[in-house]
Amino acid sequence: MKIVPLDRCEYDKSRKVLKLASEFMGMPHEFYVKSHFTNRKIKFTAIGPEDKLFDEDQWDGEQQIYRQFEVGTIDYMVIYNQY
């Protein structure tokens, strides 16, 4: 499974969201984000229809939203198509 270094992500503290351009690894179904502060890995999985942020059209391939359920400092992550 792919691992994303936390320092490659943007963090929106007010919304508790991580953001990453898709050019880094595409938009896989699941992956880990590894903290360069704690060395901890958190698993993120693409959301499904049960999630309030789910979009039937999958944002036309322009972004994918992921959830994690391990820590409270981050609610979700968005991988977006930058180009």
FIKOLZA-1660 file (N, C-alpha, C; in steps of 0.1 Angstrom, whole numbers, plus 5000, padded with zeros to 4 digits):
% residues 83
   i   px   py   pz ch aa at
   1 5008 4988 5000  A  M  N
   1 5000 5000 5000  A  M CA
   1 5009 5012 5000  A  M  C
   2 5004 5023 4993  A  K  N
   2 5012 5035 4992  A  K CA
   2 5013 5043 5005  A  K  C
   3 5024 5050 5007  A  I  N
   3 5026 5058 5019  A  I CA
   3 5029 5072 5015  A  I  C
   4 5022 5082 5020  A  V  N
   4 5023 5096 5017  A  V CA
   4 5030 5103 5029  A  V  C
   5 5041 5109 5027  A  P  N
   5 5047 5117 5038  A  P CA
   5 5038 5129 5042  A  P  C
   6 5036 5131 5054  A  L  N
   6 5027 5142 5059  A  L CA
   6 5032 5155 5054  A  L  C
   7 5045 5157 5053  A  D  N
   7 5050 5170 5048  A  D CA
   7 5047 5173 5034  A  D  C
   8 5042 5164 5026  A  R  N
   8 5038 5166 5012  A  R CA
   8 5023 5171 5011  A  R  C
   9 5016 5171 5022  A  C  N
   9 5002 5175 5023  A  C CA
   9 5001 5189 5028  A  C  C
  10 4990 5195 5024  A  E  N
  10 4986 5208 5029  A  E CA
  10 4976 5205 5040  A  E  C
  11 4976 5213 5051  A  Y  N
  11 4967 5210 5062  A  Y CA
  11 4958 5223 5065  A  Y  C
  12 4945 5221 5064  A  D  N
  12 4936 5232 5068  A  D CA
  12 4931 5229 5082  A  D  C
  13 4937 5235 5092  A  K  N
  13 4933 5232 5106  A  K CA
  13 4919 5236 5109  A  K  C
  14 4913 5246 5104  A  S  N
  14 4900 5250 5107  A  S CA
  14 4889 5240 5102  A  S  C
  15 4892 5233 5091  A  R  N
  15 4883 5223 5086  A  R CA
  15 4888 5208 5089  A  R  C
  16 4900 5207 5095  A  K  N
  16 4906 5194 5098  A  K CA
  16 4907 5185 5086  A  K  C
  17 4913 5191 5075  A  V  N
  17 4914 5185 5062  A  V CA
  17 4928 5185 5058  A  V  C
  18 4933 5174 5052  A  L  N
  18 4946 5173 5045  A  L CA
  18 4943 5174 5030  A  L  C
  19 4951 5180 5022  A  K  N
  19 4950 5181 5008  A  K CA
  19 4963 5177 5001  A  K  C
  20 4961 5170 4990  A  L  N
  20 4973 5166 4982  A  L CA
  20 4969 5166 4967  A  L  C
  21 4979 5170 4959  A  A  N
  21 4977 5170 4944  A  A CA
  21 4978 5155 4940  A  A  C
  22 4970 5151 4930  A  S  N
  22 4970 5137 4925  A  S CA
  22 4983 5133 4918  A  S  C
  23 4991 5143 4914  A  E  N
  23 5003 5140 4907  A  E CA
  23 5013 5132 4915  A  E  C
  24 5011 5133 4929  A  F  N
  24 5021 5125 4938  A  F CA
  24 5019 5110 4936  A  F  C
  25 5006 5105 4936  A  M  N
  25 5004 5091 4935  A  M CA
  25 4990 5087 4929  A  M  C
  26 4984 5096 4922  A  G  N
  26 4971 5093 4916  A  G CA
  26 4960 5094 4927  A  G  C
  27 4949 5086 4925  A  M  N
  27 4938 5086 4935  A  M CA
  27 4935 5071 4938  A  M  C
  28 4944 5065 4946  A  P  N
  28 4941 5051 4950  A  P CA
  28 4929 5049 4959  A  P  C
  29 4924 5037 4961  A  H  N
  29 4913 5034 4970  A  H CA
  29 4917 5037 4984  A  H  C
  30 4929 5032 4988  A  E  N
  30 4934 5035 5002  A  E CA
  30 4949 5036 5002  A  E  C
  31 4954 5043 5013  A  F  N
  31 4968 5045 5014  A  F CA
  31 4970 5050 5028  A  F  C
  32 4983 5051 5032  A  Y  N
  32 4987 5056 5045  A  Y CA
  32 4993 5070 5044  A  Y  C
  33 4991 5078 5054  A  V  N
  33 4999 5091 5056  A  V CA
  33 5008 5089 5068  A  V  C
  34 5021 5091 5066  A  K  N
  34 5031 5089 5077  A  K CA
  34 5035 5103 5082  A  K  C
  35 5034 5105 5095  A  S  N
  35 5038 5117 5101  A  S CA
  35 5053 5118 5103  A  S  C
  36 5059 5129 5099  A  H  N
  36 5073 5131 5101  A  H CA
  36 5076 5136 5115  A  H  C
  37 5066 5139 5123  A  F  N
  37 5067 5143 5137  A  F CA
  37 5067 5131 5146  A  F  C
  38 5057 5122 5144  A  T  N
  38 5056 5111 5153  A  T CA
  38 5060 5097 5147  A  T  C
  39 5062 5097 5134  A  N  N
  39 5065 5085 5127  A  N CA
  39 5053 5075 5126  A  N  C
  40 5041 5080 5130  A  R  N
  40 5029 5072 5130  A  R CA
  40 5023 5072 5116  A  R  C
  41 5017 5060 5112  A  K  N
  41 5010 5059 5099  A  K CA
  41 4995 5058 5102  A  K  C
  42 4987 5066 5094  A  I  N
  42 4972 5066 5095  A  I CA
  42 4967 5061 5082  A  I  C
  43 4958 5052 5082  A  K  N
  43 4952 5047 5070  A  K CA
  43 4940 5055 5065  A  K  C
  44 4939 5059 5053  A  F  N
  44 4928 5066 5047  A  F CA
  44 4922 5057 5036  A  F  C
  45 4908 5057 5035  A  T  N
  45 4901 5049 5026  A  T CA
  45 4891 5058 5019  A  T  C
  46 4889 5056 5006  A  A  N
  46 4880 5064 4998  A  A CA
  46 4866 5063 5004  A  A  C
  47 4858 5074 5005  A  I  N
  47 4845 5073 5010  A  I CA
  47 4835 5067 5000  A  I  C
  48 4824 5062 5006  A  G  N
  48 4814 5055 4998  A  G CA
  48 4801 5062 4999  A  G  C
  49 4790 5057 4994  A  P  N
  49 4777 5063 4994  A  P CA
  49 4771 5066 5008  A  P  C
  50 4776 5059 5018  A  E  N
  50 4771 5061 5032  A  E CA
  50 4777 5074 5038  A  E  C
  51 4787 5080 5032  A  D  N
  51 4793 5092 5037  A  D CA
  51 4786 5105 5032  A  D  C
  52 4784 5115 5041  A  K  N
  52 4777 5127 5037  A  K CA
  52 4784 5135 5026  A  K  C
  53 4797 5133 5024  A  L  N
  53 4805 5140 5014  A  L CA
  53 4806 5133 5001  A  L  C
  54 4800 5121 5000  A  F  N
  54 4800 5113 4988  A  F CA
  54 4793 5121 4976  A  F  C
  55 4798 5120 4964  A  D  N
  55 4792 5126 4952  A  D CA
  55 4790 5115 4942  A  D  C
  56 4778 5113 4937  A  E  N
  56 4774 5102 4928  A  E CA
  56 4783 5103 4915  A  E  C
  57 4787 5114 4911  A  D  N
  57 4795 5116 4899  A  D CA
  57 4810 5115 4902  A  D  C
  58 4813 5113 4914  A  Q  N
  58 4828 5112 4918  A  Q CA
  58 4835 5124 4914  A  Q  C
  59 4829 5136 4914  A  W  N
  59 4835 5148 4910  A  W CA
  59 4842 5148 4897  A  W  C
  60 4837 5140 4888  A  D  N
  60 4841 5138 4874  A  D CA
  60 4856 5135 4873  A  D  C
  61 4861 5128 4883  A  G  N
  61 4875 5124 4883  A  G CA
  61 4885 5136 4887  A  G  C
  62 4879 5147 4892  A  E  N
  62 4888 5158 4896  A  E CA
  62 4892 5158 4910  A  E  C
  63 4886 5150 4918  A  Q  N
  63 4890 5149 4932  A  Q CA
  63 4884 5136 4938  A  Q  C
  64 4890 5131 4949  A  Q  N
  64 4885 5120 4957  A  Q CA
  64 4887 5124 4971  A  Q  C
  65 4876 5120 4979  A  I  N
  65 4877 5123 4994  A  I CA
  65 4879 5110 5001  A  I  C
  66 4887 5110 5011  A  Y  N
  66 4891 5099 5019  A  Y CA
  66 4888 5102 5034  A  Y  C
  67 4885 5091 5042  A  R  N
  67 4883 5093 5056  A  R CA
  67 4893 5084 5063  A  R  C
  68 4895 5087 5076  A  Q  N
  68 4903 5079 5085  A  Q CA
  68 4895 5079 5098  A  Q  C
  69 4898 5069 5106  A  F  N
  69 4890 5068 5119  A  F CA
  69 4899 5065 5131  A  F  C
  70 4911 5069 5130  A  E  N
  70 4921 5067 5141  A  E CA
  70 4924 5078 5150  A  E  C
  71 4925 5090 5145  A  V  N
  71 4929 5102 5153  A  V CA
  71 4918 5113 5151  A  V  C
  72 4917 5122 5160  A  G  N
  72 4907 5133 5160  A  G CA
  72 4912 5146 5154  A  G  C
  73 4925 5147 5150  A  T  N
  73 4930 5160 5145  A  T CA
  73 4927 5161 5130  A  T  C
  74 4923 5151 5123  A  I  N
  74 4921 5151 5109  A  I CA
  74 4908 5144 5106  A  I  C
  75 4898 5150 5100  A  D  N
  75 4885 5144 5096  A  D CA
  75 4886 5136 5083  A  D  C
  76 4892 5143 5073  A  Y  N
  76 4893 5136 5060  A  Y CA
  76 4904 5142 5052  A  Y  C
  77 4907 5136 5040  A  M  N
  77 4917 5141 5031  A  M CA
  77 4911 5142 5017  A  M  C
  78 4915 5152 5010  A  V  N
  78 4911 5154 4996  A  V CA
  78 4923 5152 4987  A  V  C
  79 4923 5144 4977  A  I  N
  79 4933 5143 4966  A  I CA
  79 4926 5149 4954  A  I  C
  80 4932 5159 4949  A  Y  N
  80 4926 5167 4938  A  Y CA
  80 4935 5167 4925  A  Y  C
  81 4929 5168 4914  A  N  N
  81 4936 5169 4901  A  N CA
  81 4940 5183 4899  A  N  C
  82 4953 5186 4900  A  Q  N
  82 4959 5199 4899  A  Q CA
  82 4959 5205 4885  A  Q  C
  83 4960 5196 4875  A  Y  N
  83 4962 5201 4861  A  Y CA
  83 4950 5197 4853  A  Y  C
% end
